[in-house]
Amino acid sequence: MKNLALLIILTAKIVTAQNPADSLIKQGWNPGGVVGVNLSQIAFKDWTQGGSNSLAYSLFSNFEVIYFNNPWKWRTSIKAAYGRTKLEDQGYRTTDNEFYFESILARKIGWPVDPYFALTIRSSITKGYDYKSEPTVQITDFFDPGYVSQALGFQYAHGKMFSSRLGIALQQTFANKFAAVYTDDIETTNKLEDFKFDTGIESVTEVKYNFYDNMTYLSFLRLFSRFNSIDVWDVRWDNTIAAKVNDYITVNFNVVLVHEVSQSRRTQIKEAINIGITYSLF
């Protein structure tokens, strides 16, 4: 992970040698928003080749608004996803459960990079469970844990297609029922702590690339390292290829990689292929 972080930081520095371009963003408000639903259902009756009745759905939304008034640019985005599936008589199980808020204020100063301040909030939307255990065990809930971070540094942005930023960050972790897992530091006190404060370095790189008229690649990579353990990096890498069939039907292929030792020492991977209905609000 140390080598990966170094590679991303060096790449960001190389890219900043180019000239920034905000020509694709108009003056004033630039809103954008998509909501959608993915559905999957299969049922059998007197079927001799085997199979199980199943029903699955997922709801998602992605809103973004950019306010551009040279030399200031303020971008705010909200992403949310919630999904469940039901197999035979096992009841519904949660398959997607995430909320992400981000707001970035940057000012052009005539350099290839711009100073910025960023605020991010991350949480589950509702209760999450470990379905591999018997009986099923709850492991998360809304803002349990919840992550709030602030960062101050420099950012390079090329219109809506590419942005990369690097800065000093403060991160607060909140927990309640699951404080023993996410926020408690047994080495400092015997009292159960439901709040943890970290300072460190944050790097965020985002790409939105249209490689066909109806296909888009989206990538979001966040790296965070604490000053007291600079050789350990939290990594979240979210990649999506979206293919637009028509104005309402979209096919998405999504792969998410997460490495965060406070959650698990193993690298987490989520992969999903969805065909669903989407609607652009702006």
N, C-alpha and C positions, 0 to 999 in steps of 0.2 A: 504493500500500500504506500510505503514511503516513496518508492520509485515512481508509482503512478501519479502521486501528488506533485512530485518534482517535474514530471513530464508535462502535466497540465499547466503548471505555473509558467514554465519556460515557453510553452506554446502560446499562452496568453500574451507574454511579453513580445514575442515575435510578431504576433498579429497587430499589436498596438503600433507598430511602425507604419501601418497604413493610415490613410487619411479618413477620418470619420465622415459619414454621410447621413444626414437626416432628411434628405430630399424626398424620401418615400413617405414621410410623416408630415401631414399638413398642420398649419398653425391652429391652435385651439384644441378642442376635444376630439380624440380618435377612439371611439368605442368599438368593442367587438365582443360577441358572446355567442356561445353554442350550448344548447341543451340536447340531450338525447336519451334514448332507451334501447337496450339490447335485450332481445327475447329469444329463448330457446325452449321448445317443448316437444316431447315425444311420448306416445302412449301406445300400449299393446293390448290386444284382446285375442285370445286363442292363437297366439303367435308361436309357431313351433321352433323357431330359430333362436329363441332366447332374447333377453333384453329386460330392461327395467324402465318403468315409467319415470319421467323426470320433467322438472320445470325449473327454468333458471331465468333470472332477469338481473339487469344492472342499470342503474340510473347515473348519469354523469352530467356535469356542467363545467364550463370553462369560460369565465368572463375576464375581459381585460379592457382597461381604458388608459389611454395615454394622453396626457395634457402637455402640449408643446407650445411654449411661448419663449422663443429665443432670448436669452441663453438657457432657460430652464426647461427641463423635461421631467415629468412626474408620471411614472407608470405603476399601476396597481392591477393585480390579477388575483382571482379567486378560482381555485379548482376544487371540485368535490366529486366523489364517486362512492356509490353504495350499491352492493349487489348481494343477492341471495339465491340459493339453489335448493331444490327439494328432490330427493331420490326415494321413490317408493314411499314407505311409511316411516322414514327416518326423521321426518320433520325438516324445517328450513334450516339451512346453515349459511352463515355470512361468508361471502367470497371476496367482497371489496368493501373498504371501509376507511375513507381517507378525506381529510380536509386540509387545504394548503392555501395560505394567504401570504401575499408578498406586495410590498409597496417600496418603490425606489425613487428617490429624488436626486437628480444630477444637474450639474451646472457646467456649461461650456466655458472654458477659460482660454481657448486658443491653443491648447496642447492636443497631442494625439489621444490623450486620455482625459477623462473628466472626473472631478471629485464627486462622490456620491454618499448618500446615507440610505441604508436599507433596513426595513423592518419585516420580519417573517414570523408567521405563526403556523405551527403544525400540530395536528391532533387526529385521533380517530373521531368519526361522527357519532358512533354509538358503541355498544358492547361488542367485544371481539373475543373469540374462544379458541382454545386449542382442542381440535376435534380428534387428535390422535390419542389423547389420554382417555382412560375409562375410570370414572365418569368424565364427561366433558368439563373442562376447567376454563373459567373466564380469565383472560389475561390483559385486557385493555377496556377502557371506557372513554367517554368524551372527556378530553383534557386530563386523562389519567392513563399514560402520561401526556402532558402537553408541553410543547417546546416554543419558546419565544426568544428570538435573537435579534440583535441590532448590530449593524456593521458600518464602518466608516473607512473609505479608501478611495481607490481610483477605478474607473470603468471605461472600457472601450465598447462602443456600440456602432453597428453599421445598419442603419435603418431598422427594419423589423426582422431582418434575417439573422443577425448575429450580435451577441453581446457577451462580454467576459469581464468580470470584476474581481478584484483582490483587495482585501482590507482586514483591519483589526476588528474582531467580533466579540460581543458579549452574548452568552447563551444562558437562559434560565430554563430549568426543567421543573415542571410541577407534577405532583402525583398525590394520590389520596389512598385508595385501597391498595394500590400496587407500589407504594413508596419503597418498600423493602427491596424491590427489584430495580427501580429506575433512579431513585434519588438518595437513598440512605447510604451514608459513608460510615461503616462500622468502625473504621480506624480512627475517627476523630471524636466520636461521642457515643455514649451508650443509648442516647435518645433517638427514636425513630424520626428521621428527617424527611419531610415531604417537599423539600425545595432544594435544588442544587444550582449553584452559580459557577459558570466556567468562563474563562477568557482565553482567546486564542486567535487563530488566523482562519479566515474563510475565503474560499474561492468558488465562484459560481460562473458557469458557462452555459449559454443557451443558444440553440440553433433552430431556425425554422427555414427549411429549404424546399422549394417547389421544384421537383425534378421532372415532372410531367404536368400537363395541364390539369390533371385530376388527382395527382399524388403529391403528398407532402411528408417530409421527414422532420420530426420534432425530437430534439434532444435536450435534456436538462441534467447537468452534472454539478453536484454540490460537494465540496470538500471542506471539512472543518477539523482543525487540530488544536488541542489545548496546549497552552504554554508549559504546563507542568508535565506533559507527556507528548512532546512535539513529534515523536516518532510514531505515534498512533493517530490514524486519520479516520474520521467518520466519512463514509462515501455513500452518496445516493445518486444513481445514474438511471434516468428514466428515458426510454427510447420508444417512439411510436412512429409507425408508417401508416398513414391514413390515405385510403383510396376512395375517392368520391365517385359513386356509380351514377347518381343523378342529384337533383337538388335536395333530396331527403334521405337517400340510402347511402351509407358509408360503411366500408370495411376497414377495421383497425387491427393492426398487429402491434402488440405492446410487450416490451421486456423491461423489467425493473430490477436493478441490482442494488442491494443495500448491504453495507458492512458497517455495523455500529456495535462495538463491544458491550455497550451498556444494555443492548437488547439481546445479542447473541454473539458468541465468538466465531460462529460460522457465517459465511457470506450467504445472505438471503437472496433468492431469485424468484421472481414472479413473471409468468408468461401467459398471455391471453390473446386469443383471436376472436374478434367480435364483429358481427354483422348487425347493424341496427339502424334506427331511424334518428336522424339529427335535424335540428332546426336552428338556423342562424337568426339571432334576435337583432343583429345590427349588420 
